[in-house]
Structure formats: C-alpha cells, structure tokens
Amino acid sequence: MYREEDYLMISGLQHFAFCRRQWALIHIEQQWAENYRTADGRIMHNKAHDSGFREKRGDVIITRAMQVSSAELGISGECDVVEFHKSSDGIYIPRLNGNYNIIPVEYKRGQPKENNCDELQLCAQALCLEEMLCCEISEAYLYYGEIRRRNIVVLDNALREKTISMIQEMHQLYDRQHTPKVKRTKACNACSLKDICLPVLNKKRSTAEYMAEMLKDGDV
C-alpha cells in the first residue's frame, strides 16, 4: 500500500502513455507550457469539473469532479463524470439508498486517438472506483468534444494489466527522479513542451557515451 504523499496523478497516465519524457518533464521536473490544444482541453474540463453538480435523470444520478484514489496503485485524481445507474444487481450505495452500477465518463477535447492513452487513464479511474466502492466496473465511456459522441470502453483484463504495468513503471521513474530520453517522432511537433524538451538534442551522444567510444577505439 502506498502512502498518500506518494500518490501519482491519474491524469499523468495519459502523458506517460503518449511520451514518457513528456510525463517526466511535467510530473518530475514540474515544467509546463500551454498551446491551443491544452488550453482548449482545460476549458472543456473546467466545465465538466463542477464538484457541486449532481443531476438525476430517471434512474441515473450524475456527479462531476469526483475525487478518487487507490492506495494499492498509489494514484489519485478526479473523474470528470461518474454516473450511478440504478440496478438490482449493482452495488448498494447507502448515501443514495439503492443499488447502482457505476460508470465513469472522461471528457476529451478532440477525437479518438490512434493509441490508447485515453483508455488507460479511464481504466485507472475505474480501478480507483472499484477499490473505493468495493464494486466491479465492466465498461466506461470517453466523450470527445470534436465529434460530440461517447465511445464505450470495455475494461477487459488486457487493458487493466497494461494500466497497472504503466502505473508501476511511473512509480519506478518517479522514485529515481529520472527523465528518460525518447526518439523524436512527428507527434513531437504538436507537443506543448517541444521547446522545453528539445527532442532534436536527444539524438546527440552524451559525454560519457563519447568517452566510452573513444576508449574502446584506443583514441584516448
């Protein structure tokens, strides 16, 4: 079990899946820069994150900005939206005086991505909810602002295992306070941290690598 002071941010999982160096710059070195994409996404999340909001639609209760955490995984954060669907086979929620199935919903500004970084972040939220509420969550939703549509995410074993594995790797890097190097890709051009990261410099050898090569060749 992790101590609360050692918890990592759930939102960092998306950064980590996109680029481990980007995650380390933000969450270890505390560096940040904003561009249009990040600003637009922040505005969208601010609208969703009204912690005082609760709405009832038929047998569904909708809450926003629900704080979640997992001592087992050492993570914490907020869910954009958590829906409680009344169901006879759901978990009993004393505060709501009934049985409910729990469905987290994450809001994203753009459209579905080629990688699964959004799904990993959503799965981490579900794992926290399962630990907190002693329940099982089989599916969740990603809402994309650009296409104005929800996409269902099945929380199968493969996604859960990958999520847990990445969280463990995040803790390892954080404990070492290590910012890894990465290979430059076309995705670097859209990154808000490209002027801080300077990915082109990652192609250059370190002094230690240069000296090791010279010693090996007998030039020093």
RAGI-V25028 format. One record per pair of residues at least 12 apart in sequence whose ideal C-beta (glycine too) atoms are under 8 Angstrom apart, sorted by sequence separation. I is the first residue (numbers start at 1). GAP is how many residues later the second one is. D is the distance in whole Angstrom. If there is no record, write none. Layout:
{{I;GAP;D} {I;GAP;D}}
This chain:
{{15;12;7} {53;12;8} {66;12;7} {84;12;6} {86;12;6} {87;12;6} {89;12;8} {90;12;8} {106;12;7} {140;12;8} {141;12;7} {51;13;7} {65;13;5} {66;13;5} {86;13;7} {87;13;6} {139;13;6} {140;13;5} {12;14;7} {50;14;5} {51;14;4} {65;14;7} {86;14;6} {87;14;5} {126;14;5} {139;14;6} {12;15;5} {49;15;6} {50;15;6} {51;15;8} {65;15;7} {85;15;6} {106;15;6} {125;15;7} {139;15;6} {140;15;6} {184;15;4} {48;16;6} {49;16;4} {64;16;7} {66;16;5} {84;16;4} {85;16;5} {106;16;5} {138;16;7} {139;16;6} {184;16;6} {48;17;7} {64;17;6} {84;17;8} {85;17;8} {123;17;8} {138;17;6} {182;17;7} {9;18;7} {63;18;7} {64;18;8} {84;18;6} {85;18;6} {104;18;6} {122;18;5} {137;18;6} {184;18;7} {8;19;7} {62;19;6} {63;19;5} {83;19;7} {106;19;7} {122;19;8} {183;19;7} {184;19;7} {62;20;8} {63;20;8} {82;20;6} {83;20;5} {122;20;6} {182;20;7} {62;21;5} {63;21;7} {82;21;7} {83;21;8} {104;21;5} {181;21;5} {61;22;7} {62;22;8} {82;22;5} {83;22;6} {104;22;6} {60;23;6} {61;23;4} {81;23;7} {82;23;7} {119;23;7} {60;24;7} {80;24;8} {81;24;4} {118;24;5} {60;25;5} {61;25;8} {79;25;5} {80;25;6} {81;25;8} {104;25;6} {59;26;7} {60;26;7} {79;26;8} {80;26;5} {81;26;7} {59;27;4} {79;27;7} {80;27;5} {102;27;6} {49;29;6} {126;29;5} {112;30;7} {123;30;7} {49;31;7} {102;31;6} {122;31;6} {48;32;4} {112;32;6} {123;32;6} {48;33;6} {102;33;6} {104;33;7} {111;33;5} {127;33;7} {103;34;7} {106;34;7} {108;34;6} {110;34;6} {119;34;5} {45;35;7} {61;35;6} {102;35;6} {105;35;7} {106;35;7} {108;35;7} {109;35;8} {110;35;7} {111;35;5} {112;35;8} {101;36;8} {103;36;7} {104;36;5} {105;36;5} {106;36;5} {107;36;5} {108;36;5} {109;36;5} {110;36;5} {111;36;5} {123;36;5} {127;36;7} {103;37;6} {104;37;8} {105;37;8} {106;37;7} {108;37;7} {109;37;7} {123;37;6} {127;37;8} {103;38;7} {105;38;6} {107;38;7} {61;39;7} {112;39;6} {120;39;7} {124;39;5} {93;40;8} {119;40;6} {123;40;4} {91;42;6} {120;42;7} {91;43;7} {116;43;7} {120;43;5} {124;43;7} {91;44;4} {90;45;8} {105;45;7} {79;46;5} {116;46;8} {120;46;6} {77;47;8} {82;47;7} {77;48;7} {75;49;6} {79;50;7} {73;51;7} {77;51;8} {76;52;7} {75;53;7} {73;54;6} {73;55;8} {68;57;6} {70;57;6} {10;58;7} {70;58;5} {73;58;8} {48;59;5} {69;59;6} {72;59;6} {68;60;4} {71;60;7} {68;61;6} {70;61;5} {7;62;6} {13;62;8} {45;62;6} {70;62;8} {44;63;6} {69;63;7} {44;64;8} {68;64;6} {4;65;8} {10;65;5} {44;65;5} {8;66;6} {9;66;7} {10;66;7} {11;66;6} {4;67;8} {7;67;5} {8;67;5} {9;67;7} {10;67;3} {41;67;7} {6;68;6} {7;68;6} {8;68;8} {9;68;6} {10;68;8} {41;68;4} {2;69;6} {7;69;4} {40;69;5} {41;69;8} {1;70;5} {2;70;8} {1;71;6} {2;71;7} {2;72;3} {4;72;8} {37;72;7} {37;73;7} {73;91;7} {75;92;6} {74;93;7} {73;94;5} {18;97;7} {74;97;6} {17;98;6} {17;99;7} {18;99;5} {17;100;4} {44;101;6} {14;103;5} {17;103;5} {13;104;8} {14;104;6} {17;104;8} {14;106;7} {13;107;5} {14;107;4} {13;108;5} {11;110;7} {10;111;6} {13;111;5} {10;114;5} {10;115;6} {10;118;7} {28;145;7} {28;146;6} {23;147;7} {27;147;7} {17;149;6} {24;149;6} {28;149;6} {13;150;7} {16;150;6} {28;150;8} {29;150;6} {28;151;6} {13;153;6} {16;153;8} {20;153;7} {37;153;7} {13;154;7} {16;154;6} {24;154;7} {25;154;6} {38;154;5} {24;155;4} {35;155;8} {37;155;7} {24;156;6} {13;157;7} {35;157;4} {12;158;7} {21;158;6} {34;158;6} {8;159;7} {21;159;6} {33;159;5} {20;160;5} {21;160;7} {32;160;8} {33;160;6} {21;161;4} {32;161;8} {8;162;6} {20;162;6} {31;162;7} {33;162;7} {8;163;7} {19;163;6} {33;163;6} {6;165;8} {31;165;5} {8;166;6} {26;167;7} {19;168;7} {25;168;6} {2;169;8} {18;169;7} {22;169;6} {22;171;6} {25;171;6} {19;172;7} {25;172;6} {22;175;7} {21;176;6} {21;178;8} {21;181;8}}
